[in-house]
Amino acid sequence: MKSFETPIERRGADLAGKKEKTLHRRLSRQTRENIFGYLFISPWIIGFLGLTLGPLLFSLFASFTDYNITSRMNFIGLDNFKRMFTIDDLFKTSLWNTLYYVLFSVPLTTAGAIFLSVLLNQKVKGMKFFRTLYYLPAILSGVAVYFLWMQLLSPSTGLVNTFLAWFGIEGPAWLFDPEWTKPALLLMKMWSVGGGMLLYLASLQGVSNSLYEAADLDGAGVMQKFIYITLPMISPIIFFDVLTSTIGSFQIFQEAYVMTENGSGGPGNSLLFYNLHMWNNAFEVFDMGYASAMAWLLFIVVMILTIINMKIGKKWVHYEGGDDK
Amino acid sequence: MKKGLLFIISAFLLMGTLAGCSGESAQAEKTKDGKVVVDFWSFWGSETRRPIIEKIIDDFNRSQDEVFVKHTYLPWGDIWTKNLASVAAGNPADVIINDINSVGQRAENGQSEDLSKYIDDSFKDQFYPHLWETVMYEDKAYAVPFNTDTRLLFYNKDAFKEAGIDPEKPPATWTELEEYAEKLDVKNGDRYERVGFYPLWGSIGAASWMTSADGGKGFIQDGKLYINTPKKQEALQWLLGWKERLGEKTVQSFEAEFGSEQSNPFIAGKVAMWVDIGTFYTQIRDYGNDMNFGVAPIPAYEEGSGNWSDGGGFVAEIPKGAKHPEEAMKFIEYLTGPEAQKYWAMKNYDNVANKEAAEAVVKELKGDDQYVYEATVKNLDQTQLFPVPTQYPDYQNRINPHIDNVLLGKTKPEKALEKAEEDVKKLKKN
């Protein structure tokens, strides 16, 4: 046992002891909290490791093999990737179809949604009704909509061509003519821009009126106000929309699968999109290794495009918060 | 230390779930009275089919002391992926109904069990030979045929009379088909009110006509390619001729209406001759208002070249790694035996693989039921199956776009088929 000479010394030693104790207790509490934290999120962690990261890494590995799910898994290096560019002609077709679709659908749906939201942002009586009306298509779910559009686009009896006939225009055969299948899908996509419209509408209402008032005082016209105030103010949402719809458009699958006979790719393979071709390889001929390789290539393509988008985005996206963060 | 703990926790949780899984399957292996449970997967879940297959299973179960079959219904499409996953995981069903044309593909990929040790000649002789051929892979049987189909020409007898054609003399060759079709067309100005015939409507495609012209030789036979042959070019040109005669617009607008499947154009009287599978008759029977129709084999390319038809169907097989193959085989034997097959055929109006059963059904049916069924059974002699060649699993997807392009007037048949053959060659797997 120690003996202390002075009260001060004793006090100092007590403090040190206390400090040590609390420090120890706090540490263990932190650890305990960490443990509980991990426990609470463990369903997600296990799900993520087992159902997302695991399969992801597995498919990365599989992309270098001739994996067929049941009996084969030989390492074949880059053969799958070589095959895409040398042997598999449908790969090029599918990539081209997908790029075509992305190139048109992203700008069209974005512009369409902005246009609609600006219209629906006017202060007119009964606006709520119109907003509901234009948003309505967005709540209808996939397959039902595709079947509906297959009827609408029917060459002789469909509503679209009947409507065109009123103006003396002979409508195309839409889903039966390889030249018109993709435009037909774009038309269908345009019909359901309501989801994007809602986003823009919300952000439009966040644009401060004082900006427009100031512009009015300076004598700015409607177009000028739109280009110099509205667009920059909602640019973060445009950026978000362009980014997500680009990624989404690359993944187009359902439409083509449902609207072409058993996912065959439509007339002249004009609707054979990348994911459809990949699906056919994976689940029709069980070439899982090759399908995995295709998936990873698409991943790389989309990632590069997203990075480019982010880089360009810095130039035109206006963040009100000030520094670009 | 944190990581260690995390690891332990997740390991425990993971073990828990795994134990849960294995516990379940161990339980299911025997019934309470000690019968071995055979898990049978099918996609027959519809209101009409489910009771039929379950009655067959019931009958089997009642006759057994040692085996109990449990039916698991899985939706069409899902069933194949689920089967693959379960084979890969080593815990598959004991019996599964699968597509007849890909038996070889599954055998090659190690997805199904070799059944040859259970099978002798007398068992094999129960089935139509063209079906039995498709279940063989490298001289071993990997499945047992269950049902099949065949295509016939359905024709509207009233329309024949109206056009002055003897309704008891259906067209027998392509030339006759063309002659008849022209007589049967009904036009109102530029619009067709009735089309006599169009070869790509119904349950038949360009490939079948091309095969028929080539004396029944398909695109790939015994590992050799016969895609770009003079007869196939000719057939393609012939198909294009039909399209040109009717006009692109007529064809497309008719097709768009079939797409909705609200009413069949043959039954509605809009098309006078129509190629379809035997069971199409049930639609005529149920919705045709006593339509006066006849059936005939698909017309031959020329006299004596054969009234070839395509066929498909399903087989019963044992997935690779099934726990009770012997018991499973007992059930397959019953399922493909005369009794169960006859019941299935009578109730579903389906063509079955068992010869004895098919003949018994012909005898038992009456009237039109019998007339059409007998025609389908006879037609099986001229029906060919085109199993997916293991070396070129994806060949159809390569050929079809080229055929599409010809029919769209974008290229000539010779060019298209030459390119198609090149494309398929590139696919070859060693």
Boltz contact constraints between the chains, C-beta under 6 A:
constraints:
  - contact:
      token1: [A, 34]
      token2: [B, 2]
      max_distance: 6.0
  - contact:
      token1: [A, 35]
      token2: [B, 5]
      max_distance: 6.0
  - contact:
      token1: [A, 38]
      token2: [B, 6]
      max_distance: 6.0
  - contact:
      token1: [A, 46]
      token2: [B, 10]
      max_distance: 6.0
  - contact:
      token1: [A, 46]
      token2: [B, 13]
      max_distance: 6.0
  - contact:
      token1: [A, 68]
      token2: [B, 109]
      max_distance: 6.0
  - contact:
      token1: [A, 69]
      token2: [B, 84]
      max_distance: 6.0
  - contact:
      token1: [A, 69]
      token2: [B, 88]
      max_distance: 6.0
  - contact:
      token1: [A, 70]
      token2: [B, 87]
      max_distance: 6.0
  - contact:
      token1: [A, 70]
      token2: [B, 88]
      max_distance: 6.0
  - contact:
      token1: [A, 70]
      token2: [B, 109]
      max_distance: 6.0
  - contact:
      token1: [A, 70]
      token2: [B, 110]
      max_distance: 6.0
  - contact:
      token1: [A, 70]
      token2: [B, 111]
      max_distance: 6.0
  - contact:
      token1: [A, 71]
      token2: [B, 109]
      max_distance: 6.0
  - contact:
      token1: [A, 71]
      token2: [B, 110]
      max_distance: 6.0
  - contact:
      token1: [A, 87]
      token2: [B, 426]
      max_distance: 6.0
  - contact:
      token1: [A, 89]
      token2: [B, 423]
      max_distance: 6.0
  - contact:
      token1: [A, 154]
      token2: [B, 256]
      max_distance: 6.0
  - contact:
      token1: [A, 155]
      token2: [B, 252]
      max_distance: 6.0
  - contact:
      token1: [A, 155]
      token2: [B, 253]
      max_distance: 6.0
  - contact:
      token1: [A, 155]
      token2: [B, 256]
      max_distance: 6.0
  - contact:
      token1: [A, 156]
      token2: [B, 253]
      max_distance: 6.0
  - contact:
      token1: [A, 173]
      token2: [B, 252]
      max_distance: 6.0
  - contact:
      token1: [A, 176]
      token2: [B, 252]
      max_distance: 6.0
  - contact:
      token1: [A, 267]
      token2: [B, 404]
      max_distance: 6.0
  - contact:
      token1: [A, 268]
      token2: [B, 401]
      max_distance: 6.0
  - contact:
      token1: [A, 268]
      token2: [B, 404]
      max_distance: 6.0
  - contact:
      token1: [A, 268]
      token2: [B, 405]
      max_distance: 6.0
  - contact:
      token1: [A, 269]
      token2: [B, 401]
      max_distance: 6.0
  - contact:
      token1: [A, 285]
      token2: [B, 393]
      max_distance: 6.0
  - contact:
      token1: [A, 285]
      token2: [B, 394]
      max_distance: 6.0
